[in-house]
Amino acid sequence: MSRYTNSDITRYTPSCFCFILDQSSSMAEPFGERDGQAPVTKAEAVAMALNNLLRNLILSCSKSDGVRNYFEIAVIGYGEEVAPAWQGALRGRELVPIAEVAQHVLRLEERVVAMAGGNAETIKAPIWLTPQAKGSTTMCAALHYAHEVLSYWVGRNPASHPPVIVHITDGEATDGEPGPYLDALANLGTGNGRATLFNVHLSSRRVAQPLSFPDKPTELPDRYARLLFDKASYLTPYMRTVAWENGLPLTDDARAFVLNADPSLLVLALEIGTRPGKLW
């Protein structure tokens, strides 16, 4: 597992984000509330969170000369099939530079957002991914595929900031034991350190108690939770700083692991996980 990395991210030494998404049939189950309306599904919540995250990543890479390619992005889904989860013009692409992500929005969707002073404003939010929930939890196949994709990226970027892998799931694998595949992902790296592997477990029960970034497994309820904890990387110092800024005073041994995440904790986990270091 990754203990730390402090390398900077530039256009010449970029980093890579790989999102591995459970898109099995159980992701159609309810997940939290949406402004007093009917509950969203877990698939809807993940799609909304990732679309918003991609928008924010593009903004963070936007400079006076355009969107700088500080990152390449991979989004891999597993359920009915194991494949890149992009839609539209990016369909089938494994690794996409962030500037190309900005250029190829699937569609714009009108949303009403709250503004200061109690006012509301309608905005057009970019959409790259739509909710998917079908099939079984072919986690091992997806983790193996992600390893192939990232091995290729590491081979092309040996001096870059190591990749960050965010695995989001709500269940156990139906195609074998995922431990060795998680180990293989966490052991990927560049000359600047090993990859950071996040494991984010989504809650299937409204009463489930969320657990965020623990530093020991004593509160974990079962073998599967302990597996996801054990295989998760340590948070980097920069990530812990972001966590502190969001009201989470974590120890140096905090792991990149969330159990029984609700919608707000999912968003926070993505915020922390996609802040690996400073952009230059």
C-alpha positions, 0 to 999 in steps of 0.5 A, spaced: 500 500 500 502 507 498 505 510 504 506 517 501 508 521 495 509 528 495 511 529 488 508 535 484 503 535 478 505 539 472 503 538 464 510 535 463 509 530 469 501 529 470 497 524 474 492 519 472 485 518 476 482 511 475 475 511 477 472 504 478 464 504 478 460 498 481 454 498 476 451 492 478 443 491 479 444 493 486 446 500 484 438 501 483 437 501 490 435 507 494 441 512 496 439 518 500 434 524 499 434 529 494 431 536 496 425 533 500 424 529 493 424 521 492 430 518 494 436 517 488 438 511 487 446 509 488 447 509 481 444 516 480 448 519 486 455 516 483 453 519 476 451 526 479 458 526 484 462 524 478 459 529 473 460 534 478 467 532 480 469 532 473 467 539 472 471 541 478 477 538 475 476 541 469 476 548 472 482 546 477 486 545 470 483 551 467 488 557 466 489 563 461 491 558 455 486 553 456 485 547 460 492 544 461 493 536 461 494 535 468 491 529 469 488 523 464 482 520 466 479 513 466 472 511 468 471 503 468 464 500 470 462 493 471 456 490 471 453 487 465 460 488 462 467 490 464 468 496 460 470 504 460 464 507 462 464 514 458 458 515 453 458 519 447 464 521 443 468 518 449 465 511 448 470 506 449 476 510 451 480 508 456 485 514 458 482 521 456 486 527 457 482 532 461 482 537 456 479 532 451 474 531 457 472 538 457 471 538 449 466 532 449 460 533 454 455 528 453 449 533 454 448 539 458 442 538 463 439 544 467 439 544 474 436 549 480 442 551 485 441 555 491 445 561 491 447 566 497 441 570 500 436 564 499 435 565 491 436 560 486 439 560 479 438 555 473 445 553 471 446 548 465 451 542 468 455 538 464 454 531 463 459 525 461 456 519 465 449 517 466 446 512 471 447 504 470 445 498 474 445 492 471 448 485 472 452 482 477 458 484 481 464 482 477 469 486 481 475 482 480 475 482 472 474 490 473 480 491 477 484 486 473 482 491 467 484 497 471 491 494 472 492 493 465 490 500 463 494 503 469 500 499 467 500 502 460 499 509 463 505 508 468 509 505 462 508 512 459 509 516 465 515 513 469 517 520 472 510 523 473 505 523 480 503 516 481 496 514 479 490 515 484 485 509 484 477 510 486 473 504 487 466 505 488 462 499 490 456 497 494 457 489 495 461 483 494 465 480 488 461 475 485 467 473 480 472 471 485 477 473 491 478 481 490 484 481 495 490 480 490 487 484 484 486 490 489 494 489 491 496 489 484 493 496 483 496 498 490 503 496 488 503 500 481 507 506 481 512 511 478 519 513 480 515 518 485 511 513 489 506 508 489 499 509 487 493 511 492 488 506 492 481 508 495 475 503 497 469 507 497 463 502 500 456 505 499 451 504 504 445 499 502 441 501 509 439 507 511 441 506 518 448 504 517 453 508 521 458 511 516 465 510 517 470 515 514 478 514 513 479 510 519 486 508 522 485 501 525 480 496 523 477 495 530 470 498 528 469 494 522 463 489 522 465 483 517 471 480 513 469 484 507 469 491 510 476 489 513 479 486 506 477 493 503 480 497 509 487 492 509 487 493 501 486 501 501 492 506 501 494 511 507 492 518 505 497 522 503 499 528 507 496 533 502 490 529 502 489 529 510 490 537 509 484 537 505 480 532 510 482 537 516 480 543 511 473 539 511 472 538 518 476 531 519 482 531 524 485 525 521 491 521 524 497 520 520 495 512 519 488 514 516 486 509 510 483 511 504 477 507 506 470 509 507 464 504 509 457 505 509 458 512 505 451 516 504 451 521 499 455 527 502 460 522 505 461 520 497 462 527 495 467 528 501 471 522 499 471 524 492 474 531 494 479 528 498 481 523 493 482 527 487 487 532 491 493 528 490 498 534 490 499 541 488 498 543 480 504 547 477 
